[in-house]
Amino acid sequence: MAFDDPRLDEFAASLTNDTSALILVGEDETLAEFVTGVEPFGGRIIETDLDEKDIKALRKALKAEKAHA
């Protein structure tokens, strides 16, 4: 699955071996609480918006993955 967002492309290119990434999708208030909670641990936070088409595609892919698990 691919999203047309240059920031995500840059992020993917910046990943190196022995690192990790966490991608969250949620409402602004929930994400703001998460950012506040993880700030003391450092790292880089990249925020982007997905359009409704991308959100539906992501939900469909997650449901399919869950069905195969």
C-alpha positions as CSV (number, residue, x, y, z in Angstrom):
1,M,0.0,0.0,0.0
2,A,1.4,3.4,-0.9
3,F,0.4,6.9,0.1
4,D,1.1,9.9,-2.1
5,D,2.9,11.9,0.5
6,P,6.5,13.2,0.0
7,R,7.0,13.4,3.8
8,L,6.3,9.7,4.2
9,D,8.7,8.9,1.3
10,E,11.4,10.9,3.0
11,F,10.7,9.2,6.3
12,A,11.0,5.7,4.7
13,A,14.2,6.6,3.0
14,S,15.7,7.8,6.3
15,L,15.1,4.5,8.1
16,T,18.3,2.5,8.8
17,N,19.0,-1.0,10.1
18,D,18.4,-1.5,13.8
19,T,15.8,1.3,14.1
20,S,12.1,1.2,14.5
21,A,9.0,3.2,13.5
22,L,5.6,3.5,14.8
23,I,2.8,4.8,12.6
24,L,-0.4,6.0,14.2
25,V,-3.7,7.0,12.7
26,G,-6.2,8.8,14.9
27,E,-8.0,11.9,15.8
28,D,-6.0,15.1,16.5
29,E,-6.7,15.1,20.2
30,T,-5.6,11.5,20.7
31,L,-2.4,12.0,18.7
32,A,-1.6,15.2,20.6
33,E,-1.8,13.2,23.9
34,F,0.5,10.5,22.4
35,V,3.0,13.1,21.3
36,T,3.0,14.6,24.8
37,G,3.5,11.2,26.3
38,V,6.5,10.2,24.1
39,E,8.3,13.5,23.9
40,P,10.6,12.7,26.9
41,F,11.9,9.7,24.9
42,G,13.1,11.7,21.9
43,G,12.9,10.5,18.4
44,R,11.3,12.2,15.4
45,I,7.6,12.8,14.9
46,I,6.3,13.4,11.5
47,E,2.7,14.5,11.1
48,T,0.7,14.2,7.9
49,D,-3.0,14.1,6.9
50,L,-4.5,11.3,5.0
51,D,-7.5,11.9,2.8
52,E,-10.7,9.8,3.1
53,K,-9.7,7.5,0.2
54,D,-6.4,6.7,1.9
55,I,-8.1,6.0,5.3
56,K,-10.6,3.7,3.6
57,A,-7.8,1.8,1.8
58,L,-5.8,1.5,5.1
59,R,-8.8,0.2,7.0
60,K,-9.5,-2.4,4.2
61,A,-5.8,-3.5,4.2
62,L,-5.8,-3.9,8.0
63,K,-9.0,-5.9,8.0
64,A,-7.6,-8.2,5.3
65,E,-4.4,-8.7,7.4
66,K,-6.4,-9.4,10.5
67,A,-8.5,-12.0,8.6
68,H,-5.3,-13.8,7.5
69,A,-3.7,-13.8,11.0
